[in-house]
Amino acid sequence: MADLDGNKEASKYHLDTPATSEAFMMKGSNALDWGMKNRMSNIFNPETGRTVMLAVDHGYFMGPTTGLERIDVTIVPLLKYADTLMCTRGILRSTVPPTFTKGIVMRASGGPSILSELSNENIAVSMEDAIRMNVSAMAVQVYVGGKFETQSIHNLTRLVDMGNRYGIPVLGVTAVGRDMARDAKYMRLASRICAELGASYIKTYYVEKDFETVTASCPVPIVIAGGKKLPELDALTMAHNAIQQGASGVDMGRNIFQSDAPAAMIQAVRAVVHQDMKPKDALDLYETLKNEG
């Protein structure tokens, strides 16, 4: 029972200070539950509202691609530089140290390999297993215009329903097939559909022309996919242009782990994303860190 004899009457009500109700930092996220916002804060840096996601989920359809042959050797040393890690549950359980306390974005869709029709995906992870592994978000591929377009959209909506039930955001990943145009018109379409159907944020490709219309017409944050390996200056320029045109970060894989100096490259990307560093200055930083390493 509480000791009431020494209890002092409360007096510091700060009557001259209005109660605060801060808006959440991320675009379109004010209506999310507290748990959702907390998990989003593990993905996006609260100081900048941006993120450097390290993508290493390629093996779910590509197998041990170049740079991901031994994730324990090539990727684990990079974790300290990433805001969040995008991976599969198999890699998370087998390889990622449990002392990693930043956000985990788990690949939740899968099925076909590069040997078959990629759009024929289904949900591949239960929400209960995601909760068990304490993830910050779940990622699902959406093939707008693909052969199994409707199926992939239903994957997204089912995952959003489950995520809303348990407070886990869903990342809608816009996939671009061989026969689909990589232009702003397509990216606007695919990104907006994912947002309209409940994704908390979107991963899409950067396009040089009119990319600002993609970010402007999407009501939730957009991060760009790194895509295939580019020369370092080109990758840094792409990241810089995307950020300046409204993106909230990058989800970069091959342009980091296939670089000649992955640790130097991810630090240069961080400087572009979080410090608005110009591409040539970021390249100088990359070269300096590469030589030091």
MIFI-284839 format. One record per residue: residue number from 1; residue in one letter; x negated, y, z negated of N, C-alpha, C in turn. Coordinates in steps of 0.02 Angstrom, whole numbers, plus 50000, padded with zeros to 5 digits. Last residue first. Layout:
N
[pt NUM, A, [X, Y, Z], [X, Y, Z], [X, Y, Z]]
...
//
This chain:
293
[pt 293, G, [47952, 50169, 52299], [47970, 50100, 52282], [47923, 50049, 52312]]
[pt 292, E, [47906, 50284, 52355], [47891, 50272, 52285], [47903, 50199, 52266]]
[pt 291, N, [47962, 50270, 52482], [47889, 50269, 52475], [47868, 50256, 52403]]
[pt 290, K, [48098, 50280, 52448], [48072, 50221, 52482], [47997, 50215, 52473]]
[pt 289, L, [48104, 50408, 52397], [48117, 50351, 52352], [48092, 50286, 52383]]
[pt 288, T, [48075, 50479, 52516], [48035, 50487, 52455], [48043, 50427, 52409]]
[pt 287, E, [48178, 50439, 52601], [48108, 50424, 52619], [48063, 50429, 52558]]
[pt 286, Y, [48291, 50488, 52530], [48283, 50417, 52545], [48211, 50399, 52559]]
[pt 285, L, [48264, 50625, 52534], [48267, 50591, 52469], [48258, 50516, 52479]]
[pt 284, D, [48275, 50644, 52672], [48211, 50657, 52638], [48208, 50622, 52571]]
[pt 283, L, [48410, 50615, 52684], [48361, 50571, 52717], [48292, 50582, 52686]]
[pt 282, A, [48463, 50722, 52614], [48473, 50655, 52588], [48425, 50605, 52620]]
[pt 281, D, [48428, 50822, 52702], [48399, 50823, 52635], [48406, 50754, 52603]]
[pt 280, K, [48508, 50784, 52810], [48435, 50784, 52818], [48399, 50786, 52750]]
[pt 279, P, [48642, 50795, 52753], [48613, 50731, 52777], [48537, 50731, 52782]]
[pt 278, K, [48656, 50887, 52598], [48657, 50885, 52672], [48621, 50821, 52695]]
[pt 277, M, [48751, 50843, 52454], [48686, 50852, 52486], [48692, 50845, 52562]]
[pt 276, D, [48857, 50840, 52366], [48866, 50874, 52430], [48799, 50887, 52465]]
[pt 275, Q, [48846, 50759, 52258], [48812, 50823, 52254], [48820, 50865, 52318]]
[pt 274, H, [48915, 50642, 52285], [48928, 50676, 52221], [48897, 50746, 52217]]
[pt 273, V, [48880, 50604, 52418], [48949, 50599, 52394], [48961, 50644, 52333]]
[pt 272, V, [48741, 50626, 52429], [48787, 50654, 52479], [48858, 50658, 52450]]
[pt 271, A, [48693, 50552, 52321], [48679, 50624, 52324], [48726, 50659, 52374]]
[pt 270, R, [48733, 50423, 52357], [48761, 50455, 52297], [48751, 50531, 52299]]
[pt 269, V, [48649, 50403, 52466], [48721, 50407, 52477], [48755, 50440, 52418]]
[pt 268, A, [48528, 50395, 52397], [48538, 50449, 52445], [48612, 50458, 52460]]
[pt 267, Q, [48551, 50279, 52326], [48541, 50341, 52289], [48549, 50402, 52335]]
[pt 266, I, [48558, 50187, 52428], [48619, 50198, 52388], [48611, 50262, 52346]]
[pt 265, M, [48425, 50195, 52477], [48482, 50215, 52519], [48544, 50229, 52476]]
[pt 264, A, [48344, 50145, 52376], [48335, 50215, 52397], [48397, 50238, 52436]]
[pt 263, A, [48391, 50014, 52374], [48397, 50056, 52314], [48390, 50130, 52331]]
[pt 262, P, [48360, 49968, 52508], [48429, 49974, 52484], [48437, 50019, 52422]]
[pt 261, A, [48264, 49995, 52627], [48255, 50010, 52556], [48325, 50021, 52526]]
[pt 260, D, [48311, 49957, 52749], [48243, 49937, 52731], [48229, 49947, 52657]]
[pt 259, S, [48483, 49902, 52734], [48432, 49954, 52743], [48363, 49925, 52725]]
[pt 258, Q, [48579, 49814, 52702], [48538, 49796, 52760], [48486, 49850, 52776]]
[pt 257, F, [48643, 49874, 52595], [48604, 49814, 52581], [48565, 49789, 52642]]
[pt 256, I, [48693, 49995, 52663], [48652, 49996, 52603], [48610, 49932, 52598]]
[pt 255, N, [48764, 49966, 52773], [48719, 50023, 52778], [48677, 50033, 52715]]
[pt 254, R, [48844, 49861, 52723], [48787, 49845, 52766], [48738, 49904, 52774]]
[pt 253, G, [48930, 49949, 52629], [48897, 49885, 52617], [48834, 49878, 52659]]
[pt 252, M, [49030, 50071, 52551], [48975, 50057, 52597], [48941, 49991, 52578]]
[pt 251, D, [49150, 50169, 52542], [49143, 50099, 52523], [49092, 50070, 52571]]
[pt 250, V, [49152, 50336, 52482], [49133, 50288, 52532], [49134, 50218, 52502]]
[pt 249, G, [49268, 50473, 52447], [49211, 50428, 52435], [49198, 50382, 52493]]
[pt 248, S, [49375, 50545, 52483], [49359, 50545, 52411], [49302, 50496, 52395]]
[pt 247, A, [49382, 50655, 52625], [49376, 50588, 52595], [49355, 50594, 52522]]
[pt 246, G, [49379, 50785, 52680], [49433, 50765, 52635], [49430, 50696, 52607]]
[pt 245, Q, [49272, 50824, 52754], [49336, 50826, 52787], [49392, 50793, 52745]]
[pt 244, Q, [49162, 50803, 52676], [49179, 50872, 52691], [49248, 50878, 52724]]
[pt 243, I, [49162, 50663, 52681], [49175, 50697, 52618], [49197, 50769, 52631]]
[pt 242, A, [49129, 50643, 52817], [49192, 50617, 52790], [49211, 50653, 52726]]
[pt 241, N, [49003, 50701, 52826], [49058, 50729, 52865], [49125, 50706, 52837]]
[pt 240, H, [48929, 50614, 52740], [48935, 50686, 52727], [48995, 50716, 52763]]
[pt 239, A, [48940, 50489, 52805], [48966, 50498, 52737], [48977, 50572, 52721]]
[pt 238, M, [48877, 50521, 52928], [48947, 50498, 52927], [48977, 50509, 52858]]
[pt 237, T, [48749, 50551, 52879], [48788, 50603, 52914], [48862, 50585, 52914]]
[pt 236, L, [48710, 50428, 52833], [48715, 50483, 52785], [48757, 50540, 52815]]
[pt 235, A, [48707, 50357, 52953], [48752, 50335, 52899], [48762, 50391, 52849]]
[pt 234, D, [48609, 50428, 53024], [48677, 50424, 53050], [48727, 50405, 52995]]
[pt 233, L, [48496, 50406, 52944], [48521, 50474, 52953], [48593, 50473, 52979]]
[pt 232, E, [48482, 50263, 52957], [48497, 50295, 52893], [48525, 50365, 52901]]
[pt 231, P, [48572, 50184, 53091], [48511, 50217, 53066], [48528, 50258, 53005]]
[pt 230, L, [48697, 50065, 53033], [48676, 50123, 53073], [48607, 50145, 53050]]
[pt 229, K, [48791, 49918, 53027], [48728, 49952, 53009], [48711, 50005, 53059]]
[pt 228, K, [48971, 49944, 53027], [48910, 49910, 53047], [48848, 49951, 53028]]
[pt 227, G, [49057, 50015, 52884], [49054, 49984, 52950], [48987, 49952, 52963]]
[pt 226, G, [49098, 50088, 52773], [49032, 50101, 52802], [49025, 50072, 52872]]
[pt 225, A, [49257, 50164, 52758], [49217, 50104, 52765], [49150, 50121, 52797]]
[pt 224, I, [49302, 50297, 52647], [49286, 50271, 52714], [49245, 50207, 52710]]
[pt 223, V, [49447, 50326, 52549], [49375, 50313, 52552], [49361, 50283, 52621]]
[pt 222, I, [49575, 50436, 52503], [49546, 50394, 52556], [49472, 50387, 52544]]
[pt 221, P, [49713, 50456, 52388], [49642, 50463, 52408], [49622, 50414, 52463]]
[pt 220, V, [49877, 50492, 52461], [49834, 50463, 52409], [49761, 50467, 52433]]
[pt 219, P, [49946, 50539, 52571], [49961, 50568, 52506], [49920, 50540, 52448]]
[pt 218, C, [49879, 50588, 52723], [49883, 50531, 52677], [49893, 50558, 52606]]
[pt 217, S, [49855, 50697, 52800], [49921, 50666, 52806], [49930, 50606, 52761]]
[pt 216, A, [49722, 50730, 52772], [49776, 50778, 52755], [49844, 50745, 52755]]
[pt 215, T, [49649, 50623, 52822], [49650, 50634, 52750], [49707, 50681, 52730]]
[pt 214, V, [49679, 50640, 52959], [49692, 50576, 52926], [49697, 50586, 52850]]
[pt 213, T, [49635, 50765, 52989], [49707, 50754, 52993], [49726, 50687, 52960]]
[pt 212, E, [49499, 50751, 52979], [49532, 50789, 52927], [49607, 50782, 52930]]
[pt 211, F, [49464, 50689, 53097], [49470, 50647, 53037], [49505, 50684, 52981]]
[pt 210, D, [49450, 50743, 53226], [49513, 50752, 53189], [49520, 50708, 53128]]
[pt 209, K, [49323, 50639, 53280], [49372, 50690, 53301], [49434, 50687, 53258]]
[pt 208, E, [49253, 50534, 53219], [49222, 50600, 53225], [49272, 50655, 53243]]
[pt 207, V, [49320, 50434, 53090], [49317, 50449, 53162], [49293, 50521, 53169]]
[pt 206, Y, [49299, 50308, 52968], [49289, 50377, 52988], [49288, 50382, 53064]]
[pt 205, Y, [49424, 50190, 52919], [49363, 50207, 52955], [49360, 50282, 52969]]
[pt 204, T, [49483, 50166, 52749], [49491, 50167, 52821], [49425, 50188, 52853]]
[pt 203, K, [49567, 50127, 52605], [49502, 50122, 52637], [49513, 50119, 52712]]
[pt 202, I, [49666, 50215, 52488], [49659, 50185, 52554], [49585, 50182, 52574]]
[pt 201, Y, [49761, 50191, 52335], [49713, 50227, 52377], [49698, 50184, 52438]]
[pt 200, S, [49878, 50128, 52300], [49854, 50184, 52259], [49800, 50224, 52293]]
[pt 199, A, [50013, 50082, 52407], [49942, 50077, 52390], [49919, 50138, 52351]]
[pt 198, G, [50148, 50097, 52446], [50130, 50093, 52375], [50058, 50085, 52358]]
[pt 197, L, [50193, 50123, 52571], [50215, 50060, 52542], [50185, 50047, 52473]]
[pt 196, E, [50129, 50240, 52603], [50202, 50241, 52597], [50227, 50178, 52561]]
[pt 195, A, [49997, 50194, 52616], [50015, 50239, 52562], [50090, 50239, 52550]]
[pt 194, C, [50008, 50115, 52732], [49985, 50085, 52670], [50004, 50128, 52610]]
[pt 193, I, [50050, 50215, 52824], [50092, 50157, 52810], [50072, 50125, 52744]]
[pt 192, R, [49939, 50299, 52825], [50002, 50324, 52799], [50049, 50266, 52782]]
[pt 191, S, [49841, 50219, 52885], [49832, 50244, 52817], [49898, 50265, 52786]]
[pt 190, A, [49897, 50195, 53014], [49882, 50139, 52968], [49876, 50162, 52896]]
[pt 189, L, [49911, 50328, 53066], [49966, 50280, 53064], [49954, 50228, 53010]]
[pt 188, R, [49782, 50381, 53057], [49838, 50414, 53024], [49896, 50366, 53014]]
[pt 187, M, [49713, 50290, 53138], [49696, 50294, 53067], [49751, 50329, 53028]]
[pt 186, Y, [49771, 50319, 53264], [49780, 50253, 53233], [49766, 50256, 53159]]
[pt 185, K, [49731, 50453, 53279], [49802, 50435, 53283], [49814, 50368, 53250]]
[pt 184, A, [49592, 50449, 53275], [49628, 50479, 53220], [49702, 50460, 53220]]
[pt 183, D, [49537, 50285, 53332], [49544, 50357, 53338], [49588, 50383, 53281]]
[pt 182, R, [49504, 50151, 53391], [49476, 50181, 53330], [49478, 50257, 53339]]
[pt 181, A, [49631, 50044, 53450], [49592, 50106, 53459], [49567, 50132, 53392]]
[pt 180, M, [49613, 49868, 53458], [49645, 49927, 53429], [49600, 49988, 53436]]
[pt 179, D, [49558, 49748, 53494], [49598, 49782, 53544], [49632, 49845, 53518]]
[pt 178, R, [49490, 49702, 53380], [49453, 49714, 53443], [49492, 49757, 53492]]
[pt 177, G, [49561, 49789, 53237], [49543, 49732, 53278], [49509, 49752, 53343]]
[pt 176, V, [49538, 49858, 53086], [49540, 49877, 53157], [49516, 49818, 53198]]
[pt 175, A, [49627, 49875, 52934], [49583, 49836, 52978], [49592, 49858, 53050]]
[pt 174, T, [49631, 49966, 52792], [49656, 49965, 52860], [49606, 49930, 52906]]
[pt 173, V, [49670, 49916, 52635], [49614, 49919, 52681], [49640, 49914, 52752]]
[pt 172, G, [49731, 49981, 52488], [49751, 49958, 52554], [49694, 49970, 52604]]
[pt 171, L, [49710, 49936, 52326], [49676, 49969, 52381], [49700, 49939, 52446]]
[pt 170, V, [49810, 49955, 52185], [49797, 49915, 52245], [49765, 49960, 52298]]
[pt 169, P, [49792, 49955, 52005], [49799, 49988, 52070], [49783, 49940, 52127]]
[pt 168, I, [49882, 49880, 51878], [49821, 49873, 51918], [49832, 49905, 51986]]
[pt 167, G, [49991, 49861, 51789], [49949, 49920, 51784], [49884, 49916, 51822]]
[pt 166, Y, [50081, 49758, 51803], [50027, 49749, 51755], [49978, 49808, 51751]]
[pt 165, R, [50174, 49800, 51896], [50197, 49764, 51836], [50144, 49762, 51782]]
[pt 164, N, [50097, 49851, 51997], [50139, 49897, 51958], [50162, 49864, 51893]]
[pt 163, G, [50046, 49730, 52047], [50002, 49779, 52016], [50039, 49829, 51973]]
[pt 162, M, [50159, 49671, 52102], [50125, 49639, 52045], [50080, 49688, 52009]]
[pt 161, D, [50187, 49766, 52203], [50237, 49749, 52153], [50205, 49717, 52091]]
[pt 160, V, [50066, 49758, 52275], [50085, 49821, 52242], [50137, 49807, 52188]]
[pt 159, L, [50077, 49628, 52325], [50023, 49644, 52278], [50038, 49709, 52240]]
[pt 158, R, [50186, 49644, 52410], [50190, 49596, 52354], [50136, 49611, 52302]]
[pt 157, T, [50133, 49738, 52500], [50190, 49756, 52458], [50199, 49708, 52399]]
[pt 156, L, [50024, 49665, 52559], [50014, 49728, 52523], [50072, 49742, 52475]]
[pt 155, N, [50092, 49559, 52619], [50040, 49546, 52569], [50028, 49607, 52526]]
[pt 154, H, [50168, 49631, 52709], [50202, 49599, 52653], [50152, 49578, 52599]]
[pt 153, I, [50065, 49664, 52796], [50100, 49717, 52760], [50138, 49689, 52700]]
[pt 152, S, [50034, 49538, 52846], [49983, 49574, 52807], [50014, 49632, 52768]]
[pt 151, Q, [50154, 49507, 52913], [50129, 49465, 52859], [50079, 49502, 52815]]
[pt 150, T, [50155, 49607, 53011], [50207, 49605, 52959], [50185, 49564, 52900]]
[pt 149, E, [50037, 49572, 53089], [50046, 49636, 53057], [50095, 49633, 52998]]
[pt 148, F, [49971, 49470, 53158], [50008, 49455, 53097], [50019, 49518, 53055]]
[pt 147, K, [49912, 49540, 53265], [49958, 49485, 53279], [50001, 49469, 53218]]
[pt 146, G, [49910, 49719, 53226], [49881, 49653, 53236], [49933, 49599, 53247]]
[pt 145, G, [49966, 49837, 53190], [49958, 49825, 53261], [49928, 49757, 53277]]
[pt 144, V, [49879, 49837, 53043], [49931, 49873, 53080], [49918, 49866, 53155]]
[pt 143, Y, [49833, 49738, 52936], [49819, 49738, 53008], [49876, 49771, 53046]]
[pt 142, V, [49756, 49758, 52784], [49819, 49769, 52819], [49803, 49779, 52894]]
[pt 141, Q, [49688, 49675, 52643], [49679, 49696, 52713], [49747, 49703, 52747]]
[pt 140, V, [49676, 49731, 52478], [49710, 49688, 52525], [49703, 49718, 52595]]
[pt 139, A, [49604, 49732, 52316], [49602, 49756, 52386], [49635, 49705, 52432]]
[pt 138, M, [49635, 49793, 52154], [49635, 49736, 52199], [49642, 49762, 52271]]
[pt 137, A, [49544, 49864, 52015], [49590, 49868, 52072], [49585, 49804, 52112]]
[pt 136, S, [49473, 49828, 51903], [49502, 49895, 51905], [49550, 49905, 51963]]
[pt 135, V, [49482, 49671, 51812], [49466, 49712, 51871], [49500, 49780, 51866]]
[pt 134, N, [49471, 49566, 51716], [49467, 49636, 51697], [49450, 49682, 51755]]
[pt 133, M, [49495, 49434, 51734], [49427, 49457, 51750], [49420, 49533, 51742]]
[pt 132, R, [49628, 49424, 51702], [49580, 49385, 51663], [49508, 49409, 51674]]
[pt 131, I, [49682, 49499, 51805], [49684, 49526, 51737], [49633, 49490, 51694]]
[pt 130, A, [49660, 49408, 51909], [49629, 49474, 51912], [49627, 49506, 51842]]
[pt 129, D, [49741, 49303, 51868], [49668, 49292, 51870], [49631, 49359, 51873]]
[pt 128, E, [49865, 49365, 51880], [49843, 49341, 51814], [49768, 49330, 51813]]
[pt 127, M, [49877, 49385, 52016], [49869, 49443, 51972], [49844, 49422, 51903]]
[pt 126, S, [49781, 49271, 52117], [49840, 49287, 52075], [49825, 49348, 52032]]
[pt 125, V, [49722, 49285, 52281], [49706, 49290, 52209], [49770, 49306, 52171]]
[pt 124, A, [49761, 49293, 52411], [49716, 49238, 52393], [49696, 49238, 52320]]
[pt 123, I, [49888, 49325, 52525], [49860, 49342, 52459], [49822, 49282, 52434]]
[pt 122, N, [49829, 49292, 52693], [49878, 49288, 52640], [49847, 49314, 52575]]
[pt 121, E, [49802, 49328, 52869], [49782, 49324, 52798], [49843, 49317, 52753]]
[pt 120, N, [49778, 49337, 53011], [49820, 49286, 52981], [49801, 49274, 52908]]
[pt 119, S, [49686, 49419, 53069], [49745, 49450, 53040], [49791, 49401, 53005]]
[pt 118, L, [49586, 49341, 53127], [49574, 49371, 53062], [49637, 49399, 53030]]
[pt 117, E, [49587, 49190, 53201], [49624, 49253, 53202], [49622, 49285, 53133]]
[pt 116, S, [49419, 49120, 53183], [49490, 49117, 53201], [49521, 49186, 53198]]
[pt 115, L, [49291, 49133, 53140], [49302, 49086, 53195], [49374, 49083, 53218]]
[pt 114, I, [49284, 49210, 53030], [49268, 49243, 53093], [49278, 49197, 53154]]
[pt 113, S, [49426, 49134, 52945], [49356, 49153, 52951], [49346, 49190, 53017]]
[pt 112, P, [49579, 49163, 52851], [49541, 49146, 52911], [49468, 49168, 52907]]
[pt 111, G, [49591, 49200, 52700], [49618, 49144, 52737], [49574, 49126, 52796]]
[pt 110, G, [49642, 49343, 52600], [49594, 49300, 52635], [49630, 49244, 52671]]
[pt 109, S, [49642, 49467, 52470], [49672, 49435, 52528], [49619, 49393, 52563]]
[pt 108, A, [49574, 49529, 52369], [49631, 49487, 52350], [49665, 49454, 52409]]
[pt 107, R, [49426, 49584, 52305], [49458, 49563, 52367], [49512, 49513, 52351]]
[pt 106, M, [49425, 49697, 52172], [49423, 49627, 52193], [49460, 49616, 52258]]
[pt 105, V, [49323, 49810, 52104], [49378, 49806, 52152], [49375, 49737, 52184]]
[pt 104, I, [49273, 49858, 51947], [49271, 49803, 51995], [49333, 49808, 52039]]
[pt 103, G, [49186, 49994, 51869], [49244, 49964, 51900], [49229, 49907, 51947]]
[pt 102, K, [49060, 49952, 51744], [49094, 49997, 51790], [49151, 49959, 51825]]
[pt 101, T, [48988, 49862, 51669], [49049, 49890, 51639], [49084, 49941, 51683]]
[pt 100, F, [48900, 49719, 51665], [48919, 49772, 51712], [48987, 49799, 51690]]
[pt 99, T, [48886, 49610, 51587], [48867, 49674, 51557], [48880, 49733, 51603]]
[pt 98, P, [48907, 49500, 51663], [48965, 49526, 51625], [48949, 49590, 51588]]
[pt 97, P, [48832, 49507, 51825], [48823, 49504, 51752], [48884, 49533, 51716]]
[pt 96, V, [48891, 49411, 51958], [48889, 49478, 51929], [48882, 49474, 51854]]
[pt 95, T, [48900, 49271, 51989], [48838, 49309, 52001], [48836, 49376, 51966]]
[pt 94, S, [49021, 49201, 51972], [48958, 49163, 51977], [48895, 49205, 51972]]
[pt 93, R, [49126, 49293, 51964], [49117, 49243, 51912], [49047, 49212, 51913]]
[pt 92, L, [49105, 49371, 52080], [49110, 49402, 52014], [49095, 49352, 51959]]
[pt 91, I, [49109, 49277, 52182], [49046, 49311, 52168], [49048, 49343, 52099]]
[pt 90, G, [49246, 49241, 52170], [49193, 49191, 52165], [49126, 49221, 52149]]
[pt 89, R, [49317, 49357, 52190], [49316, 49329, 52122], [49262, 49275, 52114]]
[pt 88, T, [49220, 49476, 52287], [49269, 49423, 52280], [49265, 49394, 52209]]
[pt 87, C, [49201, 49657, 52274], [49177, 49589, 52284], [49235, 49539, 52278]]
[pt 86, M, [49140, 49813, 52250], [49194, 49777, 52284], [49170, 49708, 52302]]
[pt 85, L, [49101, 49910, 52111], [49080, 49855, 52154], [49142, 49822, 52184]]
[pt 84, T, [49068, 50084, 52079], [49109, 50024, 52073], [49084, 49972, 52123]]
[pt 83, D, [48962, 50168, 52084], [49018, 50186, 52040], [49064, 50126, 52029]]
[pt 82, A, [48792, 50109, 52083], [48859, 50110, 52112], [48910, 50134, 52060]]
[pt 81, Y, [48671, 50093, 52020], [48680, 50153, 52061], [48751, 50160, 52089]]
[pt 80, K, [48671, 49972, 51958], [48666, 50032, 51915], [48676, 50096, 51954]]
[pt 79, L, [48671, 49879, 52061], [48733, 49893, 52026], [48729, 49957, 51985]]
[pt 78, L, [48556, 49836, 52122], [48586, 49899, 52147], [48646, 49921, 52105]]
[pt 77, P, [48520, 49711, 52072], [48478, 49769, 52055], [48508, 49837, 52076]]
[pt 76, V, [48624, 49632, 52135], [48626, 49647, 52063], [48581, 49705, 52044]]
[pt 75, I, [48583, 49615, 52272], [48637, 49661, 52253], [48636, 49680, 52179]]
[pt 74, T, [48476, 49525, 52290], [48480, 49586, 52330], [48530, 49638, 52304]]
[pt 73, V, [48488, 49419, 52197], [48422, 49449, 52210], [48430, 49518, 52243]]
[pt 72, D, [48619, 49382, 52192], [48585, 49392, 52129], [48518, 49427, 52138]]
[pt 71, I, [48647, 49360, 52325], [48673, 49421, 52294], [48639, 49435, 52227]]
[pt 70, R, [48573, 49303, 52452], [48564, 49293, 52380], [48585, 49357, 52344]]
[pt 69, E, [48626, 49346, 52573], [48609, 49276, 52565], [48603, 49257, 52490]]
[pt 68, L, [48658, 49472, 52611], [48699, 49442, 52558], [48685, 49368, 52548]]
[pt 67, G, [48576, 49503, 52714], [48574, 49547, 52655], [48614, 49520, 52597]]
[pt 66, T, [48679, 49434, 52835], [48614, 49464, 52821], [48618, 49514, 52764]]
[pt 65, T, [48806, 49326, 52761], [48780, 49372, 52811], [48715, 49403, 52789]]
[pt 64, P, [48868, 49190, 52720], [48808, 49225, 52695], [48776, 49269, 52748]]
[pt 63, G, [49039, 49224, 52779], [48988, 49181, 52749], [48927, 49222, 52727]]
[pt 62, M, [49143, 49300, 52825], [49082, 49297, 52866], [49029, 49249, 52839]]
[pt 61, F, [49246, 49303, 52736], [49263, 49279, 52804], [49201, 49272, 52848]]
[pt 60, Y, [49186, 49327, 52616], [49251, 49293, 52614], [49275, 49272, 52683]]
[pt 59, G, [49070, 49401, 52629], [49065, 49328, 52632], [49131, 49293, 52634]]
[pt 58, H, [49095, 49535, 52604], [49095, 49511, 52673], [49096, 49435, 52679]]
[pt 57, D, [49093, 49606, 52488], [49145, 49554, 52494], [49145, 49521, 52563]]
[pt 56, V, [49021, 49712, 52443], [48984, 49650, 52455], [49032, 49591, 52464]]
[pt 55, A, [49008, 49883, 52434], [49048, 49828, 52462], [49005, 49767, 52476]]
[pt 54, L, [49009, 49998, 52314], [48962, 49952, 52346], [49000, 49891, 52368]]
[pt 53, M, [49073, 50159, 52318], [49089, 50089, 52309], [49036, 50048, 52347]]
[pt 52, V, [49063, 50304, 52250], [49020, 50264, 52293], [49034, 50191, 52275]]
[pt 51, T, [49190, 50430, 52237], [49163, 50364, 52220], [49113, 50340, 52273]]
[pt 50, R, [49258, 50577, 52152], [49234, 50539, 52210], [49202, 50473, 52188]]
[pt 49, G, [49279, 50668, 52054], [49338, 50640, 52087], [49320, 50599, 52149]]
[pt 48, T, [49176, 50717, 51978], [49180, 50738, 52048], [49245, 50717, 52082]]
[pt 47, E, [49199, 50668, 51850], [49168, 50734, 51858], [49175, 50761, 51929]]
[pt 46, P, [49250, 50538, 51859], [49294, 50592, 51836], [49265, 50662, 51845]]
[pt 45, N, [49225, 50438, 51998], [49189, 50476, 51947], [49232, 50535, 51924]]
[pt 44, F, [49333, 50304, 52022], [49314, 50371, 52043], [49282, 50408, 51984]]
[pt 43, I, [49343, 50187, 51944], [49323, 50183, 52015], [49297, 50250, 52039]]
[pt 42, N, [49388, 50215, 51822], [49330, 50170, 51825], [49304, 50162, 51896]]
[pt 41, S, [49500, 50287, 51849], [49443, 50324, 51823], [49380, 50281, 51819]]
[pt 40, M, [49586, 50185, 51882], [49562, 50228, 51936], [49501, 50269, 51914]]
[pt 39, R, [49610, 50141, 51752], [49573, 50098, 51798], [49547, 50138, 51858]]
[pt 38, N, [49682, 50250, 51704], [49620, 50230, 51671], [49578, 50186, 51717]]
[pt 37, K, [49793, 50248, 51788], [49747, 50305, 51790], [49680, 50287, 51758]]
[pt 36, M, [49850, 50125, 51746], [49829, 50135, 51816], [49778, 50192, 51820]]
[pt 35, G, [49879, 50155, 51613], [49832, 50102, 51629], [49806, 50108, 51700]]
[pt 34, W, [49975, 50257, 51625], [49910, 50271, 51595], [49858, 50218, 51613]]
[pt 33, D, [50056, 50254, 51789], [50052, 50240, 51717], [49981, 50252, 51692]]
[pt 32, L, [50070, 50390, 51907], [50047, 50324, 51887], [50048, 50316, 51812]]
[pt 31, A, [50097, 50518, 51944], [50154, 50477, 51922], [50133, 50407, 51901]]
[pt 30, N, [49976, 50571, 51990], [50004, 50595, 51927], [50060, 50551, 51900]]
[pt 29, S, [49915, 50542, 52111], [49913, 50491, 52058], [49946, 50512, 51993]]
[pt 28, G, [49887, 50624, 52220], [49946, 50581, 52222], [49952, 50531, 52165]]
[pt 27, K, [49714, 50632, 52192], [49770, 50651, 52234], [49826, 50600, 52231]]
[pt 26, M, [49649, 50629, 52027], [49655, 50599, 52093], [49720, 50619, 52128]]
[pt 25, M, [49651, 50684, 51898], [49605, 50712, 51948], [49619, 50688, 52019]]
[pt 24, F, [49806, 50728, 51821], [49754, 50679, 51836], [49715, 50702, 51897]]
[pt 23, A, [49831, 50874, 51722], [49846, 50836, 51783], [49789, 50788, 51796]]
[pt 22, E, [49855, 50881, 51546], [49812, 50888, 51604], [49836, 50846, 51663]]
[pt 21, S, [49927, 50962, 51438], [49951, 50906, 51479], [49914, 50911, 51545]]
[pt 20, T, [49917, 51028, 51272], [49889, 51019, 51339], [49921, 50958, 51373]]
[pt 19, A, [50009, 51144, 51177], [49992, 51074, 51191], [49968, 51067, 51263]]
[pt 18, P, [49938, 51302, 51135], [49989, 51262, 51169], [49964, 51191, 51180]]
[pt 17, T, [49895, 51365, 50982], [49866, 51329, 51040], [49919, 51286, 51073]]
[pt 16, D, [49944, 51415, 50867], [49928, 51464, 50918], [49899, 51432, 50981]]
[pt 15, L, [49957, 51309, 50781], [50018, 51337, 50809], [50005, 51387, 50865]]
[pt 14, H, [49881, 51201, 50724], [49858, 51240, 50781], [49917, 51272, 50818]]
[pt 13, Y, [49905, 51129, 50610], [49949, 51115, 50667], [49930, 51155, 50729]]
[pt 12, K, [49844, 51083, 50476], [49812, 51109, 50537], [49853, 51090, 50599]]
[pt 11, S, [49906, 51020, 50370], [49915, 51092, 50377], [49888, 51120, 50443]]
[pt 10, A, [49968, 50886, 50269], [49941, 50909, 50333], [49955, 50984, 50341]]
[pt 9, E, [49923, 50863, 50100], [49975, 50881, 50148], [49944, 50909, 50212]]
[pt 8, K, [49822, 50726, 50052], [49830, 50798, 50061], [49883, 50812, 50114]]
[pt 7, N, [49822, 50599, 49931], [49842, 50619, 49999], [49853, 50695, 50003]]
[pt 6, G, [49795, 50540, 49812], [49745, 50585, 49840], [49762, 50611, 49909]]
[pt 5, D, [49911, 50463, 49791], [49889, 50513, 49741], [49841, 50563, 49770]]
[pt 4, L, [49941, 50364, 49881], [49972, 50429, 49892], [49947, 50483, 49845]]
[pt 3, D, [49872, 50238, 49960], [49859, 50276, 49899], [49884, 50347, 49910]]
[pt 2, A, [49976, 50114, 50036], [49936, 50174, 50041], [49930, 50209, 49974]]
[pt 1, M, [49958, 49940, 50000], [50000, 50000, 50000], [49956, 50062, 50000]]
//
